[in-house]
Amino acid sequence: MDSQSNPSTRPVSDVMIRFDRVVKKFGDNVVLRDLSFEVEPGEFVTLIGPSGSGKTTILRLLMTLERVNGGTIQVGEEYLSHMEKNGKLVPADEKHLRKVRRRIGMVFQQFNLFPNMKVLQNITEAPIRVLGQSRDEAEEKARSLLEMVGLSDKIDAHPSQLSGGQQQRVAIARALAMEPEVLLLDEVTSALDPELVAGVLAVLREIAETTDITFLCVTHEMQFARDVSDRVMMFDRGQIIEDAKPDKLFTDPDHERTREFLHAVLDRA
Ligand SMILES: Nc1ncnc2c1ncn2[C@@H]1O[C@H](COP(=O)(O)OP(=O)(O)OP(=O)(O)O)[C@@H](O)[C@H]1O
């Protein structure tokens, strides 16, 4: 068996995210069935698939908002559900979970900004409280991030004074301020008016191209997925049925379900 086909024998330094035979159930509903996949450091991987197939569940497991019912998840060399103690794997405690969680940022469909804080404070709050940065350091970083997302002039605005697209760009800046190694994107444009989508996608594209952050992205924006992803995984009924480079998957998929899904999505667009 080559090392590619057996995730558990590959050196961990090659892998930023590893799901190894993960099972996730909600009651009798088995959402993920022995799911295994890996994402390399710096890769941009997109998950596509029908509604309800378990894509968001994958991201929520990585954020430790859900727990696995079987199998293991690793971020870099660290397990989410377990930690190493005296050479043995034991169940993770809260401190360990916080440490792993800190490596991961997430941007949601709903921007979830703090409504009572101005844009600047929305971005500096967590770096000051969680990373222990000084206010000056956090504000300097926030200013450069706001420039990156094209919102330098909104630094003193409140979220309610911004468009949805601008709020989402603040949410992206806020996630980046925590210096994540992994950024999870969950349908980040689906709550936006169509004319605001391009601005948000352009920002994400720039971040993907100019940083070494590892991305795991769930989206229905097929053109974006095709342009930005290193790999696209087609997900159906709790399993990856196809995992390929975007040009291959979008033009010549191997699996009939992928073909049907792409037709359905592109017909709707
Ligand atoms: N907290 C929960 N309790 C019970 N069932 C849940 C919960 N979260 C998700 N599910 C179920 O798990 C399945 C997968 O949901 P998930 O949100 O991961 O799918 P998805 O592929 O992201 O779908 P969509 O594209 O519609 O967001 C669905 O059947 C859903 O009803």
Ligand as a Chemical Component Dictionary entry (heavy atoms), coordinates in Angstrom:
data_LIG
# 
_chem_comp.id                   LIG 
_chem_comp.type                 NON-POLYMER 
_chem_comp.pdbx_formal_charge   0 
_chem_comp.three_letter_code    LIG 
# 
loop_
_chem_comp_atom.comp_id 
_chem_comp_atom.atom_id 
_chem_comp_atom.alt_atom_id 
_chem_comp_atom.type_symbol 
_chem_comp_atom.charge 
_chem_comp_atom.model_Cartn_x 
_chem_comp_atom.model_Cartn_y 
_chem_comp_atom.model_Cartn_z 
_chem_comp_atom.pdbx_ordinal 
LIG N1  N1  N 0 -27.238 19.778 15.418 1  
LIG C1  C1  C 0 -27.838 18.871 14.640 2  
LIG N2  N2  N 0 -28.779 18.054 15.123 3  
LIG C2  C2  C 0 -29.386 17.118 14.358 4  
LIG N3  N3  N 0 -29.103 16.939 13.050 5  
LIG C3  C3  C 0 -28.179 17.741 12.497 6  
LIG C4  C4  C 0 -27.499 18.750 13.249 7  
LIG N4  N4  N 0 -26.627 19.380 12.436 8  
LIG C5  C5  C 0 -26.755 18.794 11.229 9  
LIG N5  N5  N 0 -27.681 17.820 11.261 10 
LIG C6  C6  C 0 -28.054 16.947 10.131 11 
LIG O1  O1  O 0 -26.874 16.494 9.526  12 
LIG C7  C7  C 0 -27.007 16.406 8.114  13 
LIG C8  C8  C 0 -25.885 17.163 7.453  14 
LIG O2  O2  O 0 -26.028 18.553 7.710  15 
LIG P1  P1  P 0 -24.961 19.620 7.212  16 
LIG O3  O3  O 0 -25.446 20.953 7.663  17 
LIG O4  O4  O 0 -23.604 19.194 7.604  18 
LIG O5  O5  O 0 -25.111 19.472 5.639  19 
LIG P2  P2  P 0 -24.558 20.391 4.475  20 
LIG O6  O6  O 0 -23.994 19.482 3.461  21 
LIG O7  O7  O 0 -23.661 21.435 5.033  22 
LIG O8  O8  O 0 -25.889 21.061 3.936  23 
LIG P3  P3  P 0 -26.168 22.564 3.366  24 
LIG O9  O9  O 0 -25.483 22.647 2.047  25 
LIG O10 O10 O 0 -27.674 22.588 3.261  26 
LIG O11 O11 O 0 -25.648 23.531 4.406  27 
LIG C9  C9  C 0 -28.404 16.911 7.799  28 
LIG O12 O12 O 0 -29.225 15.781 7.662  29 
LIG C10 C10 C 0 -28.786 17.693 9.027  30 
LIG O13 O13 O 0 -30.177 17.674 9.233  31 
# 
loop_
_chem_comp_bond.comp_id 
_chem_comp_bond.atom_id_1 
_chem_comp_bond.atom_id_2 
_chem_comp_bond.value_order 
_chem_comp_bond.pdbx_ordinal 
LIG N1  C1  SING 1  
LIG C1  N2  SING 2  
LIG C1  C4  DOUB 3  
LIG N2  C2  DOUB 4  
LIG C2  N3  SING 5  
LIG N3  C3  DOUB 6  
LIG C3  C4  SING 7  
LIG C3  N5  SING 8  
LIG C4  N4  SING 9  
LIG N4  C5  DOUB 10 
LIG C5  N5  SING 11 
LIG N5  C6  SING 12 
LIG C6  O1  SING 13 
LIG C6  C10 SING 14 
LIG O1  C7  SING 15 
LIG C7  C8  SING 16 
LIG C7  C9  SING 17 
LIG C8  O2  SING 18 
LIG O2  P1  SING 19 
LIG P1  O3  DOUB 20 
LIG P1  O4  SING 21 
LIG P1  O5  SING 22 
LIG O5  P2  SING 23 
LIG P2  O6  DOUB 24 
LIG P2  O7  SING 25 
LIG P2  O8  SING 26 
LIG O8  P3  SING 27 
LIG P3  O9  DOUB 28 
LIG P3  O10 SING 29 
LIG P3  O11 SING 30 
LIG C9  O12 SING 31 
LIG C9  C10 SING 32 
LIG C10 O13 SING 33 
# 
